[in-house]
Each structure stands twice: as C-alpha cells, then as structure tokens.
Amino acid sequence: MAAADASLRLRPGDTLDSDLTVVRAVASGGMGDVYLAQDAGLGRQVAVKLLRPSVHVDATAPTLRAAHEGRAAARVVHPHAAAIFRRGRAHGRPMLVGEWVEGPTLRVRLADGPLPAAEAAAIFGQIAGCIAYAHAQGLAHCDLKPENVLVARGADGGPHAKVIDFGLARGGALPLGDEAIRHGTRAYLPPEAFDPALGRLEGVAVDAWALAVLGCELFGYARPIEAEGGQRALPSALPRRLAEVFARALEPTPTRRLRDVHALAAAVTAALQAPTAATVMPSVAASRLSVQAAFALLERPGRGLLGAALGPGGLEDYDALGRAGWLEADGRPASTALATLAAEQLGAAGLRAVASALADARLARPARGGGTDEALGLLLHAGRLRDAAALIAEDARARPSLRERRQGLQRALSLSEADAADPARIAMLLERAELAVSAGWPDVAREDALAARELLSGSAPRLLEAAPPHERARWSARASLVLAELSLAAGDTETAQRRLDALADAPDELGLSACAGALRAAAEGTGDAVDVEGRLAALLARLASAAGLSAALRARIERARAAAAMALGVEASARSALRRAAAAALEAGAAHEAAECLVDEAALVLGPRPDEARAIAAEAAALLDGQGVLRATLRLDLVEVALARQAGELLTAMRRASVALSRAEALGGVTEITQAAEALRTICAALGDEAGVWFADQRLRRPHRAAGGDGSRRALRS
C-alpha cells in the first residue's frame, strides 16, 4: 500500500490538465491529496483535491464522491465557504478545483495556543453563519471540525474563516444516507449516530453538535469528555455563561438538546456580551499557558504564577485555599480558578511580567518539560513578539526541508510585522529570499528581496532607526546579491555579471560571494577564456588573504571554480571542484545545493561514461528527496532524459521529458523551457510522434514570443 500511495503523489511542476500545474503538495489523507496549483488560464492559484482510488472497493466511488462534493459546495455560495470552481479528472483520479485559501487550518491555529477572545468569537460567528446558510439551502455539512476550517487574514486584519470539505454533505437530492454521516469524525458526532434508540440521525443536528464541540475548543481550549450517563464534561476553562450554552447544545437526549445552529450562535453571542463573560474570558485566555508553565516549573509551593499572585506567605494555608476552590481535591492548583485569581490579583501587566519571567526560565532550561514550544507560548502572552519571532526563526533554520524552513520564517515574519520597529524583519525577508533562490522559487525570492529593499529605502523610519548604518548597508548588498543570482538563474548572465561586479567591494564574505558569482556568470555566459582566467585569478588572490570561510561560502566558491574549469575545458578540475562544493554544501546543511553539484558532475560524464553518470544522478536524487527544490529537480530530470535516450529507452525518455517541461514552465525560465522542449521534440521525432513534435514546437516558440524574439535577455533584464 505504501508503494502504491507513493506512486500517486505528484511533484512540483507536474501538470494536472492543460491549465493546471502543481506548485506544491498541501495535505494528504485517507480520501485523497490536496495540492496548491497554478491555473494558467485564469492566472490565479487554486486548491486541487485528487481523490485516492486505492481506498475504495468500488472503483466508481471516488468519482461519485467528487461529483457529490462538487455539487454540495456549489450550493453554498457564502463568504465563509471555500468555493469549488470545477471538477474533472487528472492522472486517472477524480479531481476538484477550488478556491485557494492562504492560511492554516483551525486545528493548526489552535495548536499555537489560546486565541484572543475577540478572535475566537469572530471565527465562531463566521463558521456558524456559513453552516446556517447551508442549512437554509437544505444542506448539512456533516463533517464539521477544526481540520475542515481554514483561517486566513481578512482585509481588516482580523481572522477570516472558510469552511471546506463538503464530501459528507447531506440534504436535498444528494445521495448520502445515515451510514455516510457515520463516516465522520467520532468526536464531532452526536450520541444518536451510535445509538439508534435515541432517535433519527439528522444532518442539521449533526452540524449543531459539531459546532458546539468546536466552540468548546475555541473558548475552552479542549474538547468535552464523555462522562457517565452520556453527559459531556466541559473544559474547565470555559466561562460560566458559555458553559451553560454548550451544556444545552451537548445534551445527550436529542429532544432536550439545542439543535438549531441559529439558536446556538445567538446564545453564544449573548453569553459573550454578558459582563461576567467579558471580564473573565480575556483573563482566562491570556493566562492559560502561563498557568500551565507555572505548574511545570513549580519545585516547591510558592513558586510560579500562584506565588506571584498571592505574595509571600499566601500559600501557607492550603486547606483554606481548597475550601475557596483554588485547589483540586488532591491538592493540585485548579487551573481555571487560578487563572481567574491571577488575573484579579495581578492585572494584565502583572500577568505579562510573570509570563516573561517564566519564559526566560524555560529558555534557560530548554530540555525540561515543554521546552521551546512552551517558551514560545509564554513569550507571546508576555507580548515579547520580537523574541518569539527570533525563537521561531531559530527553530525554522534547524529544519531539514527547505519548505519547512520557509514556512517557519513566514510565521516569524508575520509576528515581526506586529512590531513596526523590529529590524529582524529585514534580515528574515532576506534570509527567506536567499533560501528561495536555492530552492528555485524565483517569484518568492524576488518578492522578498524587493520588499526588503523597500523597507531599506526609508518606508519604515522607526525600523531603520533601530538598525545601525553598517547593518543597513549589509542588508542592501544581500538584496542586490539575491537579484543578481535570479538573473544568473534565468540565463541573463550579462545583467548578473554587472550586478555582481558592483558588489565586489562589499565587506567580508559578501564581496567574496559576489566575486565568485561574477566568475560563474562569465563562465556560463560569454565563455571568453581571457575574462574567465582573469576573474579566476582575482578570486584566488582574494582567497589567499581570507581566513575562516563558512562552509556555505566555500561551496559557492568551489562551484564558481568548477564553472570556470568547464568553460576552459578542464574536466578533471571541474569534477574535483564540484566534489569539494558538494562536501562543503553538506557541511553547511544544504543538501539541495550538494545535489546540484552532483547533477553538474553527472552531466559532465554523461556522454563517455553513462553508468557513472547514472550512479551520480542516483546520489543527487537521494539528496533531493523531500526537499521540494524545483530547479535542481528539473536539471536532474534532464540528465535522466539523456540517460534514457542513451540506453535506447525512448518511451521512458519521452515521459521524463514531459515532466521536465512541466517543471520548467512552472519555474518560468526561458533557458529551462527551451532545454526541456528541445529534448522532448528530439525524442518525439525519433518515435515518429507528430503530435508530440508539434506540442514541443509550441513550447519552444512561447518563450521567444514572450521575450520578443532575440530580445529574450533584454526582456528578462527589464
């Protein structure tokens, strides 16, 4: 089964139909896979869901499910429901194409810690409004849970929830019965789903029950637990008035239960507007992680949040505290009561101070208890957004996958945006741009580099005041270096060389990096032997006086030396330099860059020594596995195309060339598209496939039309 599942997964650049190209995988579950794709026809990003055929005994079931989900979602045209644009088939699997929502699931958002009361209320109201609208259309969702809610940022800066996945929807002419509903998630199904004696299972009642469970998670930070007699034990952190509402909505007997979504939403709104809820909820939400951290850090009574709230001697009479409700029966502090007490005694400023002190204690001993995750929650509650962003960025840098690093940096950037004077924002933008260059995400790299430049131009004066002039100059040089590398990757060696030459006098490693880049541009561009030899000599002279170079810079320099050796026709020197570059890249933790060096080496020995080239390509493929690196994977595809052609495996070569062309078009580089299209055309011509030759010819003409014939480099530079 695992091998079959792996064969179903698509990679960035794979095509879904004539307009859709995979950008990246988003999620994978028992029913199928979700991808972010680019819709070339409409010029927008979309979410694509491919149903998994292997989980069904009936081969028609995925197609019926796709048709069902498409029809159901099409009936819920609501601001807080993700739209479905169309359905079809791709790679032999039923496909749904819908709205792309830029944001995490509510489950992921809840895992980051308690939501502010206003944000939780807004999200609950938006979800309830969407479900109520669906009910008005005669449709019940029947699989409502935090995993099926996406939370984006609205135009006003607040949360904007979107309900997704209407695959189990029920109502009207939709052909799903009670058994289909029971395939939903058990924790969000009412008792009658498992005990028919309680009454008929109704879709609207399923949604109301699930919305109440979800509300407990939003406002009380936990799902209710089933207790004796079918009753639900609600989270202790729920404010009293909200607890009363959700107790009615989670009544085991259907006839006594609040089963109408409209009525439930109205009751929650009324409870939130009550004075007691308005005062208690923020204090509980603001202190929950602080309370938990205090418990974890207590070495003896009197430490942590409770000690800070009561002051010296406040913990001497445990019996009195127990009678007052501050302690559980076993003597442990009662979290809800403690949170309320702390809020009353300390106030908001005092809570932030205690959370800050606990965060520092946790960071000093990261291996204990919750470690950095708990410290992060404490930093957020203390309002130390700058420190929280730095902690997230540090964790992102340790991730093995470039995609995970990028996501972590994005999260850190979103926190730093809340601090208008945090100079680390520019550094993180540049770091993410440099990472995107390595991964082959040119649009992300360009966007981040230009955003950093805009901030450096004076658009954020408070931010610039917090950074010294030499640091600003260094950031400016890094932004220019990113733009130069983008030009080099796009094949515009003339512009790249000009930009890099302007950076040659930059301080320390930046200048050496620019010098190495300019050597590569000269070697890959004009190929003028005198110019290449002169630049190589200048680089070696600078290296003679340099000391303590980082592994990343050593890898960059060795790649430049390899490019120079290839331009001068010295294969042995080129291979030695590439091996040194790969070793340095691995030392720097950049497996994708090491793979690129191996791909270069495989291309060098491709003609005379195909077996050796195949072994080197296999090494590169192992390093690229799971990295999500577009450009290096494309270059490996082209090497594998050439190897298949040499072995006479023309059908394999044609399939690989088609994948390479899709990947090249996703990357958007004229050079890459031309290489892949030419390879595909040659193979199709050898096979006598006239349609394939025509298709490749169209792709060959497209970049030249876009760039204006022989002015492609000029268009790229502009």
Buried (B, 14 or more C-beta within 10 A) or exposed (E): EEEEEEEBEBBBBBBBBEBBBBBBBBEBEEBBBBBBBBBBEEEEEBBBBBBBBEBBEEEEBBBBBBBBBBBBBBBBEBEBBBBBBEBBBBEEBBBBBBBBBEBBBBBEBBEEBBBEBBBBBBBBBBBBBBBBBBBEBBBBBBBBBBBBBBBEEBEEEEBBBBBBBBBBBBBEEBEBEBEBBBEBBEEBBBBBBEEEEBBEBBBBBBBBBBBBBBBBBBBBBBBBEBEEEEBBEBBBBBBEBBBEBBBBBBBBEBEEBBBBBBBBBEBBBEBBEBEEBBEBBBBBBBBBBBBBBBBBBBEEBBBBBBBBBBEEEBBEEEEEBBEEEBBEEEEEBBBBBBBBBBBEBBEEEBBBBBBBBBBBBBBEEEEEBBEBBBBBBBBBBBBBBBBBBBBBBEBBEEBEBBBBBBBBBBBBBEBBEEBEBBBBBBBBBBBBBBBBBBBBBBEBBBBBBBBBBBBBEEEBEEBBEBBEEEBBBBBBBBBBBBBBBBBBBBBBBBBBBBBBBBBBEBEEBBBBBBBBBBBBBBBBBBEEEEBBBEBBEBBEEBBEEBEEBEBBBBBBBBBBBBBBBBBBEBBEBBBBBBBBBBBBBBBBBBBBBBBBBBBBBBBBBBEEEBEBBBEBBEBBBEBBEEBBBBBBBBBBBBBBBBBBBBEEEBEBBBBBBBBBBBBBBBBBBBBBBBBBBBBBBBBBEBBEBEEBBEBBBEBBEBBBEEBEEEEBBEBBBE
